[in-house]
């Protein structure tokens, strides 16, 4: 596999190699996490993953047609990607009583994981930074 760690939208080339003298090799089968990749049988020992996404992260292997019981060793592909599915949870949930404190927690899916969060307060035509960190507590304001 070349390369084994990529950013989203890059291409990855998988090459199946065997030391056995099988003649003729008519097709190669490709697997991800031990499961056949649909429509991946090819007469070439090269399989290209075009414009990878986070869903392409996994362990890849190949086998020669007719010898699927002897797959290659697995190679792991790691795909780096920016934050997705960013969300905020509020605690306590439900109606907030005036004067009480509120805990806000931000989370997102990213590889590598997000290590810095910044909280902003938006008011009429103005945005100001309030806090850095995954959790932010708004203390009672009576």
N, C-alpha and C positions, 0 to 999 in steps of 0.2 A: 504494500500500500504506500502510495506516495502522494502527498504527505499524510501523516497520521493525525495531525492536528491542524485544523483550518478554521477560517472564519466563514460565516454564512456567505453564500453565492460563489464560493470558490469551487473548482473542479477537483475531483480526487480520482486517481487512476489505480485500479486494482489489477494486479498481474498474478495469474495462477502459474506456478512452476512445479514441475515434477521431475524426479530423478529416475523414474521408471521409464523404460523404453517400451511404451505402448504404441502400437502402430496399427492403424492410424487413429489418432485422437480426433473424434468427429465433433465433440461438443464439450463445453464446460458448464457446470451448474454453479450458481452463486447463492450464498446463504448469508442471512443477517440474523444474529442472535440464535443460530441453530435452525432457523426456518428458511425454506426456499424463498428466494426473491422472485415474485411473479414475473413472467416473461423475461427472465434473465439468461436463459440458455443461449450460448453463443459459440460459434465455431472458432472464435479468437480467444487466446488466453488472457486478453485484456478486457476489462469491464470498467467503464467510466461513469462516475457519478457526477452529473452536471449540476452546477449551481446548488450545492448542498444547503440544507436547512437544519435546524436543531433536531428535527425528526430523523435525520440520517445518522445521528450518533448511535454507535453500537459496535458489536463484534462481527467481523466479516470473515468468511471462509469460502473455499471453492472445492469442487470435486470434478474428476473426469467422468464423463458420461459412461454409465455401466459400472462405475466404481464409487457410487454415491455413499457406500458404507465406509469409505476411506477418505473423509474430507481432510483438507489441509488444516494446519494449526490456525487458530483465529487471530486476526489482527484487529486491534481496537481503533476506531475512528472517533476522535473528539472534535466536536464542532463548537466553536466559540460564537456567542451571540449576545447582543445587548439586551437590556431589560424588556420583558414582555409581561403582559397580564399584571401590570402594577395595580395594586389595590391598597385601600386603607381600611383598617378595622377600628371600631370605636368601642371603648369600654368605660363605663357600663354602656350596654346597648339600650336602645329605646329612647324614651323621652329623658332629656337631661334637665335636672332641676337647677334653676338659677342659683349660683353660689357654690355649686359642687365642682369637683375636679373631673377632668376627662382625660383618658389615656388614648392616644392615637398611635397605631402601629402600621408602618408601611411594609409591604412585601412585594416581591417581584421574582420572576423566573429569568435567570441570566446565567451564562457560563463565560467567564468565571462569575461567581455570585457577586451581587452588588455589595460593596463595602462602605459606601457613603450615601446617605440620604440627606436631603435638605428640605426643610419645611418653610413655606412662605405664607404670609397673610396677605390676602388681596382685599383692598378696600377701593373705594371709588377712584379710578385712574391711578392707583398706586399699589405697588407690590413690594413688601419688605420681608427680608429673611428673618425667621423667628428662631430656628433651631437646626442643628445638624445631628443626625443620628436616626436609627431606625424607629425609635420610640420618642414620642413627644407628649409631655403632660401639660395640659392647660390647667393651671391651678385656679381655685375659686377666686372669683373677681367681684366680691361684694364691696 
